[in-house]
Amino acid sequence: MPYDIAQHFRQDLPAPAAARFGGFPRYNFVGGHNDASGVPVDAFVEAASKALTREGRTLATYGMESGPQGYRPLRTFVADMLGRRAGMSATADDVLVVSGSLQALDLVNAVLVGPGDTVVIEEATYGGAMTRLSRIGADWVGVPVDKDGMRTDALAETLDRLKSEGKRVKYIYTIPTIQNPTGTVMSLDRRKALLEVAETFDLPVFEDDCYADLTWADSRPPAIHALAEPGRVIYCGSFSKSIAPALRVGFIVADWPTLSQMMPLKTDGGTGALEQMVLAEFCSSKFDDHVVSMRSILKAKHDAIVEAVSQEFGTTAEIAPSEGGIFIWVTLPEEVDTSRLAAVAGAEGVAINPGAEWSADAASGRRRMRLCFANPSVEDLREGVAKLAEICHREFGVPTRGGNVIRS
Amino acid sequence: MPYDIAQHFRQDLPAPAAARFGGFPRYNFVGGHNDASGVPVDAFVEAASKALTREGRTLATYGMESGPQGYRPLRTFVADMLGRRAGMSATADDVLVVSGSLQALDLVNAVLVGPGDTVVIEEATYGGAMTRLSRIGADWVGVPVDKDGMRTDALAETLDRLKSEGKRVKYIYTIPTIQNPTGTVMSLDRRKALLEVAETFDLPVFEDDCYADLTWADSRPPAIHALAEPGRVIYCGSFSKSIAPALRVGFIVADWPTLSQMMPLKTDGGTGALEQMVLAEFCSSKFDDHVVSMRSILKAKHDAIVEAVSQEFGTTAEIAPSEGGIFIWVTLPEEVDTSRLAAVAGAEGVAINPGAEWSADAASGRRRMRLCFANPSVEDLREGVAKLAEICHREFGVPTRGGNVIRS
C-alpha cells in the first residue's frame, strides 16, 4: 500500500497534472514553441566551446564571478541591446538575469502583490499572468486593446472606477510590443499616454516585452521603460522567443530598490550558468542577424496560417494579422465555444488555446482562440487548420464552407 | 526624482539585498562552492558539442521532447545512478528535474506547508531550509544529531510533545548522508528507525541527499527512500555539489501523487535545457570516475582545513571531522559568539557561517561555525584560518595559543 501523503497537502493547491507527458499533439497550435530550423545549433556548439574553454572553471562557484544578478557579460549584452533596439539607457547593474520571463512574472508579483490586491491587465492577455494572480488570491481587471495597444482612455476610466471602489491596485501589466494574444504593437503616443495615466494614478507599470524582437518591421517603438522616470517601469524580456524556449533565460530591468527587493525572493541559487554563458557568447556577435533570420521564418509561417484560416474558415473567422511573433488571435461566430472546441479538437490531435483562458473576462473570450504557428511545418499548419475547421463545423455548424468545399 | 515604487511593495518582504555583488571575500569559507580544478571543462565541451549536434533543434520546444518532468535521458541516468549507488528502485517516471535542490525545497514546501504548520528538522541544519519556512510563516523544531545522524529516540519524543501540543507537523526533514553542517552519515539502523517513527506518527519524510555522492567512503548506506513504502519519502539530490554549483540542476524522486501536485507549482517553464543535455551526456559515461576524482580533491582540502583549525585554534576548537562533502562544523568555547566573529572577520575578508544561522535553536549555535573548504586553495585555507584565529583571539581572548605562537 503506498503511503497517503495527500492527507498532508495544503488545502489550496491547484489541480495536479492530469497525466504524464505523452508527446506533443499532432497539430500543435499552443505553447511558445519556436521553429526548430531556427535554432542556431552550430553557433551554439561554437559558443559553448569558446565560453567553457575560457571560463568553465568559474562554474565551481554559484553565480560564477558575477554574483546573484547573473552573468555579467550577458547583462552587459542585454543592456546594450536594449539601448540599441528599445531606446533604453540601462546598464548591466540594472539587469537581473532570471530563469525565463515566467520567473520575472513571479518576482514582480512576489514583490508587489498580496491577497485581495488588484492588477490592471489588457482585456486579452497572457493566460499565465492571470493564473499566477489567481494563485496569490489577487484580482485583475481588463482594459480593451485596439490596433494601437491598450486603450489608455479606458485605462483611466477603469482606474477611476477601481479607486472609487477602494481597490488596492498594484501595477499596470502590459505586453506592448506584439501583444499576447492580439499581436498588436502599441504606438508611441499610446506609450506616452499610458505613462501619463500611471503618473496620475501613482502606479508602477510592468512592461512584458518578451516578443519584442520579433516584429516584422525592422524597428520597434521605444520601450515604455525608455520613456519613463527611473523606478516607474519594471521591464522584462526573454531569449525564449527570439532564440529558443528550452533555454530558460530572461531578464528584468529595474532600478535598485526593486532589484534589491527581488533578489532575496529569487531563491533558486541563480539562473543556469551554461545557458547564460552560451547566450552571452552567441549574442555578442550574432544576435541581430539571428533575429532577422528568425523573423523571416516566422513571417512566412504567419502568412501561411492566416491564409489557411481564411481559406478553411472563410468569412466566419475574423483574424487580426499579427505585427510579429508566434501567434494569431481569431474571432469566430457567436455560436462557437472555443473551450469546447479545444476539448474536442484536443482529443483529435489538434491543440488550440481557447480564448476564455486568454481573456480577463472569460465570457468575452468564449468565441476567440489563439493559434501559435511557429513550431508546426507549413504543411502541418495547413492540415491542422483544415482539421480544426472540420471539427468546428461538426460541433457548431460553422464554417459552412471551407477549403473550396461546401460542408454539410 | 525616481518614482517611489516601494510604496506598493508587500509589507511582509524579507530584507532587500544590501549591496551589489562586489566579488567574493578574500578567504571564502561560506557557500556551496566547489574546487575550480574539479570542473570537467574539456568533457563538458565535448558533451555540449555531441548533445547539441544530435538534438539541438529540440531546444525550439519547451521541455524539448521530454515534457515538464525534465529531459528524459537525464531522468533515466538519475534513476539508474540512484539504483546503483543508493539502492533505490525509481524509474525515469519517478524523477522530476528541478532547477537545483533549492527549488526542490521550495516545491516540497509549496505542496505541504502553510502558515502555522510545523516541520521537524535536525538541530543543526541547512540555514536556507529555515529561512524558507520562516517566509511561509511556518515553525520548526530541531532534533539532536549524533555521529549516526538524527537521534530517532529524540525524534519520537519531539513528535509526541508536538502532538500533545496540537501542532500540525507536515514532514520530517533530514540530510542523512553527509549532514549539513555536522558532516555525519546516518547509519542504516537509524534510517530504519527513522522510518518507524515516521510510520508511528503518520508523517512523510523529506530526504535531502544533495551531498551524498561525496562521502569519503566508496559506498554509502541505502537512501531512506529505498527502505520505505512508496509515497512515504520525497527524495532530492543535486549535481551542484558533485559536479558544479553554477549548473542549476537537481532532482526530486517521488511518486506520482506528489510529483503531479508539484508540477503546476513549478512555474518556471522547465529547467535549463542546455544544462540538462550536457549533464546527461557527460554523466552517462563519466559520472562515477568524476565523483571519485572530486572526492579525492575534497578529502585533501578537508584534511588541510582540519589541520589548520587544530593548529591555529588548538584545543579551544572542537572539530567534528566530516565523512565527506565540503564543510566542517566547529565548536568554540562558551565566550565566543560566532555571529559577532562573522561580522568582524567578514569586514576583514574572512567569511564564515555563524552557527546561529545553521541551528534550529539559534542560541545553541552561538559558539559554533561552519567552514566550507572546497573552493579556497590549500594555501588560502591555511592563511584564512590563521587570520580567523587571530581575529577570534582579538575579539574573544581565544585561542590563546595557535600556529606555534603564544598570543597576548
Chai-1 contact restraints between the chains, C-beta under 6 A:
chainA,res_idxA,chainB,res_idxB,connection_type,confidence,min_distance_angstrom,max_distance_angstrom,comment,restraint_id
A,P2,B,P230,contact,1.0,0.0,6.0,A-B,restraint_1
A,P2,B,G231,contact,1.0,0.0,6.0,A-B,restraint_2
A,Y3,B,E229,contact,1.0,0.0,6.0,A-B,restraint_3
A,Y3,B,G231,contact,1.0,0.0,6.0,A-B,restraint_4
A,Y3,B,R232,contact,1.0,0.0,6.0,A-B,restraint_5
A,I5,B,P204,contact,1.0,0.0,6.0,A-B,restraint_6
A,I5,B,G231,contact,1.0,0.0,6.0,A-B,restraint_7
A,I5,B,T258,contact,1.0,0.0,6.0,A-B,restraint_8
A,A6,B,P257,contact,1.0,0.0,6.0,A-B,restraint_9
A,H8,B,L112,contact,1.0,0.0,6.0,A-B,restraint_10
A,H8,B,K170,contact,1.0,0.0,6.0,A-B,restraint_11
A,F9,B,V111,contact,1.0,0.0,6.0,A-B,restraint_12
A,R10,B,G114,contact,1.0,0.0,6.0,A-B,restraint_13
A,P14,B,P264,contact,1.0,0.0,6.0,A-B,restraint_14
A,P16,B,S260,contact,1.0,0.0,6.0,A-B,restraint_15
A,P16,B,Q261,contact,1.0,0.0,6.0,A-B,restraint_16
A,A17,B,S260,contact,1.0,0.0,6.0,A-B,restraint_17
A,A17,B,M263,contact,1.0,0.0,6.0,A-B,restraint_18
A,F21,B,G67,contact,1.0,0.0,6.0,A-B,restraint_19
A,G31,B,Y62,contact,1.0,0.0,6.0,A-B,restraint_20
A,H33,B,T61,contact,1.0,0.0,6.0,A-B,restraint_21
A,N34,B,A60,contact,1.0,0.0,6.0,A-B,restraint_22
A,A36,B,R57,contact,1.0,0.0,6.0,A-B,restraint_23
A,A36,B,A60,contact,1.0,0.0,6.0,A-B,restraint_24
A,V39,B,G56,contact,1.0,0.0,6.0,A-B,restraint_25
A,V39,B,R57,contact,1.0,0.0,6.0,A-B,restraint_26
A,V39,B,L59,contact,1.0,0.0,6.0,A-B,restraint_27
A,V39,B,A60,contact,1.0,0.0,6.0,A-B,restraint_28
A,V41,B,L52,contact,1.0,0.0,6.0,A-B,restraint_29
A,V41,B,G56,contact,1.0,0.0,6.0,A-B,restraint_30
A,F44,B,L52,contact,1.0,0.0,6.0,A-B,restraint_31
A,V45,B,S49,contact,1.0,0.0,6.0,A-B,restraint_32
A,V45,B,L52,contact,1.0,0.0,6.0,A-B,restraint_33
A,A48,B,A48,contact,1.0,0.0,6.0,A-B,restraint_34
A,S49,B,V45,contact,1.0,0.0,6.0,A-B,restraint_35
A,L52,B,V41,contact,1.0,0.0,6.0,A-B,restraint_36
A,L52,B,F44,contact,1.0,0.0,6.0,A-B,restraint_37
A,L52,B,V45,contact,1.0,0.0,6.0,A-B,restraint_38
A,G56,B,V39,contact,1.0,0.0,6.0,A-B,restraint_39
A,G56,B,V41,contact,1.0,0.0,6.0,A-B,restraint_40
A,R57,B,A36,contact,1.0,0.0,6.0,A-B,restraint_41
A,R57,B,V39,contact,1.0,0.0,6.0,A-B,restraint_42
A,L59,B,V39,contact,1.0,0.0,6.0,A-B,restraint_43
A,L59,B,A244,contact,1.0,0.0,6.0,A-B,restraint_44
A,L59,B,A246,contact,1.0,0.0,6.0,A-B,restraint_45
A,A60,B,N34,contact,1.0,0.0,6.0,A-B,restraint_46
A,A60,B,A36,contact,1.0,0.0,6.0,A-B,restraint_47
A,A60,B,V39,contact,1.0,0.0,6.0,A-B,restraint_48
A,A60,B,A244,contact,1.0,0.0,6.0,A-B,restraint_49
A,T61,B,H33,contact,1.0,0.0,6.0,A-B,restraint_50
A,Y62,B,G31,contact,1.0,0.0,6.0,A-B,restraint_51
A,Y62,B,P245,contact,1.0,0.0,6.0,A-B,restraint_52
A,M64,B,A246,contact,1.0,0.0,6.0,A-B,restraint_53
A,G67,B,F21,contact,1.0,0.0,6.0,A-B,restraint_54
A,S99,B,D268,contact,1.0,0.0,6.0,A-B,restraint_55
A,G100,B,D268,contact,1.0,0.0,6.0,A-B,restraint_56
A,G100,B,G269,contact,1.0,0.0,6.0,A-B,restraint_57
A,L102,B,T267,contact,1.0,0.0,6.0,A-B,restraint_58
A,L102,B,D268,contact,1.0,0.0,6.0,A-B,restraint_59
A,L102,B,G269,contact,1.0,0.0,6.0,A-B,restraint_60
A,Q103,B,D268,contact,1.0,0.0,6.0,A-B,restraint_61
A,D106,B,T267,contact,1.0,0.0,6.0,A-B,restraint_62
A,V111,B,F9,contact,1.0,0.0,6.0,A-B,restraint_63
A,L112,B,H8,contact,1.0,0.0,6.0,A-B,restraint_64
A,G114,B,R10,contact,1.0,0.0,6.0,A-B,restraint_65
A,K170,B,H8,contact,1.0,0.0,6.0,A-B,restraint_66
A,P204,B,I5,contact,1.0,0.0,6.0,A-B,restraint_67
A,E229,B,Y3,contact,1.0,0.0,6.0,A-B,restraint_68
A,P230,B,P2,contact,1.0,0.0,6.0,A-B,restraint_69
A,G231,B,P2,contact,1.0,0.0,6.0,A-B,restraint_70
A,G231,B,Y3,contact,1.0,0.0,6.0,A-B,restraint_71
A,G231,B,I5,contact,1.0,0.0,6.0,A-B,restraint_72
A,R232,B,Y3,contact,1.0,0.0,6.0,A-B,restraint_73
A,A244,B,L59,contact,1.0,0.0,6.0,A-B,restraint_74
A,A244,B,A60,contact,1.0,0.0,6.0,A-B,restraint_75
A,P245,B,Y62,contact,1.0,0.0,6.0,A-B,restraint_76
A,A246,B,L59,contact,1.0,0.0,6.0,A-B,restraint_77
A,A246,B,M64,contact,1.0,0.0,6.0,A-B,restraint_78
A,A246,B,A273,contact,1.0,0.0,6.0,A-B,restraint_79
A,R248,B,G272,contact,1.0,0.0,6.0,A-B,restraint_80
A,P257,B,A6,contact,1.0,0.0,6.0,A-B,restraint_81
A,T258,B,I5,contact,1.0,0.0,6.0,A-B,restraint_82
A,S260,B,P16,contact,1.0,0.0,6.0,A-B,restraint_83
A,S260,B,A17,contact,1.0,0.0,6.0,A-B,restraint_84
A,Q261,B,L13,contact,1.0,0.0,6.0,A-B,restraint_85
A,Q261,B,P16,contact,1.0,0.0,6.0,A-B,restraint_86
A,M263,B,A17,contact,1.0,0.0,6.0,A-B,restraint_87
A,P264,B,P14,contact,1.0,0.0,6.0,A-B,restraint_88
A,T267,B,L102,contact,1.0,0.0,6.0,A-B,restraint_89
A,T267,B,D106,contact,1.0,0.0,6.0,A-B,restraint_90
A,D268,B,S99,contact,1.0,0.0,6.0,A-B,restraint_91
A,D268,B,G100,contact,1.0,0.0,6.0,A-B,restraint_92
A,D268,B,L102,contact,1.0,0.0,6.0,A-B,restraint_93
A,D268,B,Q103,contact,1.0,0.0,6.0,A-B,restraint_94
A,G269,B,G100,contact,1.0,0.0,6.0,A-B,restraint_95
A,G269,B,L102,contact,1.0,0.0,6.0,A-B,restraint_96
A,G270,B,R248,contact,1.0,0.0,6.0,A-B,restraint_97
A,G272,B,R248,contact,1.0,0.0,6.0,A-B,restraint_98
A,G272,B,G272,contact,1.0,0.0,6.0,A-B,restraint_99
A,G272,B,E275,contact,1.0,0.0,6.0,A-B,restraint_100
A,A273,B,A246,contact,1.0,0.0,6.0,A-B,restraint_101
A,L274,B,L274,contact,1.0,0.0,6.0,A-B,restraint_102
A,L274,B,E275,contact,1.0,0.0,6.0,A-B,restraint_103
A,E275,B,G272,contact,1.0,0.0,6.0,A-B,restraint_104
A,E275,B,L274,contact,1.0,0.0,6.0,A-B,restraint_105
